[in-house]
Amino acid sequence: MSEERNKTTQRLSRRKLLVGAATAATIALVRTATGQQVPAAVPDIPADPTKTQGPPPGTLGSRSPFEQLKKIPSDTSSRTPLQHLHGMITPSDLHFERHHGGVPLIDPDQYQLLIHGMVKKPMIFTLRDLKRFPSVSRIAFLECSGNFRTGREKMTPQEICGLTSQSEWTGVMLATLFREVGVDSRATWFLAEGSDAAVMTRSIPVQKGWQDAMIAYGQNGEALRPEQGYPARLFLPGWEGNTSVKWLRRIELSDKPFMTREETSKYTEPVNGKIRQFSFDMDARSIITFPAYPVQLEKGWVEIRGLAWSGRGKILKVEVSTDNGKKWYPAQLQDPVLDKAHTRFRYLWRWDGNETAIMSRAIDETGYIQPTLEKLVQARGRDMGGYHLNPITAWEIKRDGQVLFRPEKWK
């Protein structure tokens, strides 16, 4: 009997060892394939989860301890981990941030939005008032106009262009409020003013307000996160992120732009010795998110994956090059392809082990083709500044499978 028990114990020990080795191999695989950092300490992992009672239901869900998704913060912004996301929606807590005066704490019961100026009936709206109007929801991206970094080979998609995210936004159309206050037909601009310490202000053409502007109070099925403008923000689909003023407290209608600090000293771009101002639309762009640094590639079939978007409408197609831009091939777009929204693309490729460079370029429904950095310099000059840069991004693949960003300089 004792001999049989010993044999059983040995079998169980061997099984536990194999399961442990498999778990360790899985963790190593996650780290190698995605570049994601697995925590040094995770809860005890049972050899057989069917033999261990798990925790009961809780008040809030949580991510697996193996999914350590984080934004990269700086003094004024934090970047979305594009390379670790799936689908088209960015989790609310991973939506990029860009602030000019920190995140204000605002009591929703005290919140007020004033609309005045060239209107027939100036009005103040509470959050409750806004929620009484017919609500709308739409999926759209938001992107900072300064969303481009270069300079180092060891940069992830998150570091290069992580100042873009996508949510389902819910709120009331600004056109509904315009009709409520009776906008003067002579009004051509409005000022949007925030409640942050910087009192962020931007001049916006009234036409955009009538077209598709929203006062958003919901994001991905819940209230806006404080970092995204709680309790209410302006949302302008397809336009540079700072025009979608967060913590919105005032809208003033006028017959001319207001020329505020944020649209004179900032958010203007030098173009061949002149200044380009009010360049609202975000141009078509794409980036390969896999394979990308720090992925270690293996020979064989690879599904190249990435994101494409345009502030001027839908993505018409994405082309991928696997030979350093010599030839371009159409990628498959993942449905749904929405207006002014992140679109996933895929391209199946067999890597033969030779050094090469892979890249993508987006084409939107206006016919606009994502340019190279060289073409941007030709069009704007070498002193073009750091706003509205959407160059084709290349990943170099070394013989050992290492994937590195190809940094480009224009100054």
C-alpha positions in Angstrom: 0.0 0.0 0.0 2.9 2.3 0.9 4.6 1.5 -2.3 1.5 2.4 -4.3 1.1 5.7 -2.4 4.8 6.6 -3.2 4.2 5.9 -6.9 1.1 8.2 -6.8 3.0 10.9 -5.0 5.8 10.7 -7.6 3.3 11.0 -10.5 1.7 14.1 -8.8 5.1 15.7 -8.2 6.1 15.1 -11.8 2.8 16.5 -13.0 3.2 19.6 -10.7 6.7 20.1 -12.0 5.6 19.9 -15.6 2.7 22.3 -15.0 5.1 24.7 -13.3 7.5 24.5 -16.1 4.7 25.1 -18.6 3.6 28.1 -16.6 7.1 29.5 -16.5 7.4 28.9 -20.3 4.1 30.7 -20.9 5.3 33.7 -18.8 8.5 33.8 -20.7 6.6 33.5 -24.0 4.4 36.5 -23.1 7.5 38.5 -22.2 9.3 37.5 -25.5 6.4 37.8 -27.9 4.9 41.1 -26.7 7.6 42.8 -24.8 5.2 43.2 -21.9 6.7 43.1 -18.5 5.3 40.3 -16.3 5.3 41.2 -12.6 8.1 39.7 -10.5 5.6 38.5 -7.9 2.2 37.1 -8.8 -0.3 35.2 -6.6 0.4 31.5 -6.0 -0.6 29.7 -9.2 -2.4 26.4 -8.5 -1.1 23.4 -10.3 -4.7 22.6 -11.2 -7.1 25.5 -11.1 -10.1 23.1 -11.1 -9.0 21.9 -7.6 -8.8 25.4 -6.0 -11.8 27.6 -5.1 -11.3 31.0 -6.7 -12.3 34.4 -5.2 -16.0 35.4 -5.0 -17.6 38.1 -7.1 -16.5 41.6 -6.2 -17.6 45.2 -6.6 -15.2 46.0 -9.4 -13.5 43.8 -12.0 -9.7 43.6 -12.3 -7.1 42.7 -14.8 -5.1 39.5 -14.6 -1.8 40.1 -12.7 -0.2 38.9 -15.9 -1.6 41.9 -17.8 0.5 44.8 -16.6 -0.8 47.5 -18.9 0.3 51.0 -18.1 0.6 54.4 -19.6 4.0 56.1 -19.9 3.7 59.4 -17.9 5.6 62.7 -18.2 5.0 66.1 -16.7 2.1 67.0 -19.0 1.0 63.8 -20.7 0.9 60.0 -20.6 0.8 57.7 -23.5 -1.4 54.7 -24.4 0.2 51.3 -24.8 -0.9 50.8 -28.4 1.1 47.7 -28.9 -0.7 45.8 -26.1 -4.3 46.6 -27.1 -6.8 44.5 -29.0 -9.7 45.7 -31.1 -10.6 49.3 -31.6 -11.7 50.6 -28.2 -9.1 51.9 -25.7 -9.9 51.0 -22.1 -10.8 54.2 -20.3 -8.0 54.0 -17.8 -5.5 53.6 -20.6 -6.7 56.6 -22.6 -3.8 59.0 -23.2 -3.7 62.2 -21.1 -2.5 65.7 -22.0 -3.0 68.5 -19.5 -2.0 72.1 -19.3 -2.8 72.7 -15.6 -3.4 69.3 -14.0 -6.7 67.4 -13.5 -9.3 69.6 -11.6 -11.7 68.1 -9.1 -15.2 69.2 -10.0 -18.4 68.4 -8.1 -20.9 67.3 -10.7 -23.8 68.8 -8.6 -22.1 72.2 -8.9 -21.2 71.9 -12.5 -22.4 74.6 -14.9 -21.9 75.3 -18.6 -22.6 78.9 -19.7 -23.4 79.6 -23.4 -23.5 83.3 -24.3 -22.3 86.0 -26.7 -24.0 86.2 -30.1 -27.1 84.3 -29.0 -30.7 85.2 -28.5 -31.0 83.7 -25.1 -27.9 83.2 -23.0 -28.3 80.1 -20.8 -26.6 78.1 -18.0 -26.9 74.3 -18.2 -26.3 72.0 -15.3 -25.1 68.4 -15.8 -28.6 67.3 -15.1 -29.9 69.7 -17.8 -27.4 68.2 -20.4 -28.6 64.7 -19.6 -32.2 65.6 -20.2 -31.5 66.4 -23.9 -31.6 63.6 -26.5 -28.3 61.7 -26.0 -26.1 60.3 -28.8 -23.1 58.0 -28.8 -20.3 57.6 -31.4 -17.0 55.8 -31.6 -14.1 58.1 -32.6 -10.5 58.6 -31.9 -8.8 61.5 -30.1 -5.3 62.6 -30.9 -2.8 65.2 -29.6 -1.5 67.4 -32.5 2.0 66.8 -31.1 1.7 63.0 -31.4 5.1 62.1 -32.9 8.4 61.2 -31.3 11.7 60.0 -32.9 15.3 59.8 -32.1 16.0 56.3 -30.7 16.0 52.8 -32.2 14.6 51.3 -28.9 11.2 53.0 -29.0 7.8 51.3 -28.8 4.6 52.4 -30.7 3.5 53.8 -27.3 6.5 56.1 -27.2 6.4 57.1 -30.8 2.7 57.9 -31.1 0.8 56.9 -28.0 -1.0 60.2 -27.7 -4.0 58.8 -29.5 -6.9 56.7 -28.1 -10.4 55.7 -29.0 -13.6 55.6 -27.0 -17.3 55.4 -27.4 -18.4 59.0 -26.4 -21.9 59.7 -25.2 -23.5 63.1 -24.7 -25.6 65.8 -26.3 -24.9 67.3 -29.8 -23.7 70.9 -29.5 -26.1 71.7 -32.3 -29.0 70.9 -29.9 -27.7 73.5 -27.4 -27.1 76.0 -30.2 -30.8 75.7 -31.2 -31.8 76.1 -27.5 -29.9 79.4 -27.1 -30.6 80.6 -30.6 -27.2 81.3 -32.2 -27.0 84.5 -34.2 -26.7 83.8 -37.9 -23.7 86.2 -38.0 -21.7 84.2 -35.5 -18.9 82.4 -37.2 -16.6 81.4 -34.2 -17.1 80.3 -30.6 -14.7 80.2 -27.7 -14.5 77.0 -25.6 -13.2 77.5 -22.1 -12.2 74.8 -19.6 -12.2 74.8 -15.8 -8.6 73.6 -15.3 -5.9 75.7 -13.7 -4.7 76.8 -17.2 -8.2 77.9 -18.2 -7.6 76.2 -21.5 -9.3 78.1 -24.3 -9.6 77.6 -28.1 -11.5 79.3 -30.9 -13.7 76.9 -32.9 -15.6 77.6 -36.2 -19.3 77.6 -35.5 -19.7 75.3 -38.6 -18.0 72.5 -36.7 -20.4 73.1 -33.8 -23.4 72.6 -36.1 -21.8 69.6 -37.9 -20.7 67.0 -35.4 -19.5 68.6 -32.1 -20.6 67.0 -28.9 -20.8 67.9 -25.2 -19.7 64.5 -23.9 -20.4 63.3 -20.4 -20.0 59.5 -21.0 -17.1 57.4 -22.1 -17.2 53.7 -22.8 -20.4 53.1 -20.9 -19.6 55.1 -17.8 -19.1 58.7 -16.8 -16.0 60.5 -18.2 -12.9 59.8 -16.3 -11.6 62.9 -14.5 -8.5 62.9 -16.8 -10.8 63.0 -19.8 -12.9 66.0 -18.7 -15.3 64.9 -16.0 -18.1 65.9 -15.6 -18.4 67.2 -19.2 -16.1 68.1 -22.1 -16.3 69.4 -25.7 -15.6 66.6 -28.2 -14.7 67.5 -31.8 -14.3 64.3 -33.9 -11.3 64.2 -36.1 -9.8 67.5 -34.9 -6.6 68.0 -32.9 -7.1 67.0 -29.3 -6.6 70.3 -27.5 -9.7 71.8 -29.3 -11.8 69.2 -27.5 -11.6 71.3 -24.4 -12.0 69.3 -21.2 -13.9 70.3 -18.0 -15.9 72.7 -20.3 -17.5 75.6 -18.4 -18.1 78.3 -21.0 -18.9 78.8 -24.7 -19.0 82.3 -26.2 -20.3 83.0 -29.7 -18.6 85.6 -31.8 -18.1 86.8 -35.4 -14.3 86.3 -35.2 -11.7 84.1 -33.6 -10.5 85.0 -30.1 -6.8 84.6 -30.7 -6.1 83.1 -27.2 -2.7 82.2 -25.8 -3.1 78.5 -26.7 -3.7 79.3 -30.4 -1.1 82.0 -30.9 2.0 81.1 -28.8 1.1 77.4 -29.2 -0.6 75.0 -31.7 0.7 77.0 -34.7 3.2 75.6 -37.1 6.0 77.3 -39.1 5.6 76.5 -42.8 8.3 77.7 -45.2 8.9 80.9 -43.3 5.2 81.6 -42.6 2.9 80.4 -39.7 0.0 78.0 -40.3 -2.8 78.5 -37.8 -6.1 76.8 -37.1 -4.9 73.5 -38.7 -7.7 71.5 -37.0 -7.9 68.3 -39.0 -5.7 65.3 -38.0 -4.3 63.9 -41.2 -4.4 60.2 -42.1 -1.9 58.0 -40.3 -1.0 54.4 -39.5 1.5 52.5 -37.5 2.4 48.8 -37.3 2.0 47.7 -33.7 3.2 44.1 -34.2 6.0 43.3 -34.8 7.5 46.3 -33.2 10.2 47.0 -30.6 11.0 45.1 -28.3 9.6 42.0 -30.1 12.0 39.2 -31.0 10.8 37.8 -34.3 11.2 34.2 -35.5 11.4 33.0 -39.1 8.2 31.9 -40.7 4.7 33.3 -41.0 4.0 36.6 -39.2 0.7 38.5 -39.1 1.6 42.1 -39.3 -0.9 44.2 -37.3 -1.5 47.8 -36.8 -3.8 50.9 -36.5 -4.8 53.5 -39.0 -7.0 56.6 -38.7 -7.9 59.8 -40.3 -9.6 63.0 -39.0 -11.1 63.6 -42.5 -13.3 60.5 -42.7 -13.0 56.8 -43.1 -9.8 54.8 -43.8 -10.2 53.6 -47.4 -7.2 51.3 -47.4 -3.9 50.5 -45.7 -0.8 49.4 -47.7 2.1 47.4 -46.2 5.6 47.2 -47.4 8.0 44.4 -46.3 11.0 45.4 -48.4 11.8 48.8 -47.2 9.2 50.6 -49.3 10.0 49.2 -52.7 6.7 47.4 -53.1 3.3 48.0 -51.4 0.6 45.5 -50.8 -3.0 46.0 -49.6 -3.7 45.0 -46.0 -7.0 43.6 -44.7 -9.1 46.1 -42.7 -11.0 44.8 -39.7 -14.7 45.8 -39.6 -16.3 48.0 -38.7 -14.5 50.8 -40.5 -16.0 53.9 -39.0 -15.8 57.6 -39.7 -12.9 59.4 -37.9 -12.0 56.2 -36.0 -9.1 53.9 -35.4 -9.2 51.0 -37.8 -7.3 47.7 -37.3 -5.4 46.3 -40.3 -3.6 43.0 -40.9 -1.2 41.6 -43.4 0.1 38.0 -43.5 3.8 37.8 -44.3 6.5 35.1 -44.4 9.8 36.3 -43.0 12.8 34.5 -44.5 15.3 35.6 -41.9 17.0 38.4 -44.0 17.3 41.9 -42.9 14.5 44.2 -44.1 12.2 47.0 -43.0 8.5 46.9 -42.7 6.1 49.9 -42.8 2.5 50.9 -43.5 0.8 53.8 -45.1 -2.9 54.9 -44.7 -5.1 56.2 -47.4 -8.4 57.9 -46.4 -11.6 58.4 -48.4 -10.5 61.8 -49.5 -7.6 60.2 -51.4 -5.0 61.6 -49.0 -1.9 59.3 -48.7 0.1 59.2 -45.6 3.5 60.8 -46.5 7.1 60.1 -45.7 8.9 62.5 -43.4 10.9 63.6 -46.4 7.8 64.7 -48.2 6.6 66.5 -45.1 9.8 68.5 -45.0 9.6 69.3 -48.7 6.1 70.7 -48.2 6.6 72.6 -44.9 10.4 73.2 -44.6 12.9 72.0 -42.0 11.6 74.4 -39.4 8.1 73.0 -39.5 7.9 72.4 -35.7 6.5 69.4 -33.9 2.7 69.6 -34.6 0.7 67.6 -37.1 3.5 65.2 -38.0 2.2 61.9 -39.5 5.1 60.3 -41.3 5.3 56.7 -42.4 7.0 54.7 -39.6 9.5 52.0 -40.4 10.6 49.0 -38.3 13.9 47.4 -39.1 14.2 43.7 -38.7 17.7 42.3 -38.0 18.9 38.9 -38.9 18.6 37.7 -35.3 14.9 38.7 -35.3 15.4 41.9 -33.3 12.9 44.6 -34.3 14.0 48.2 -34.0 12.4 51.6 -34.8 14.1 53.5 -37.6 14.5 57.0 -36.2 14.3 59.9 -38.7 15.5 63.5 -38.2 14.5 66.5 -40.1 16.3 69.3 -38.4 
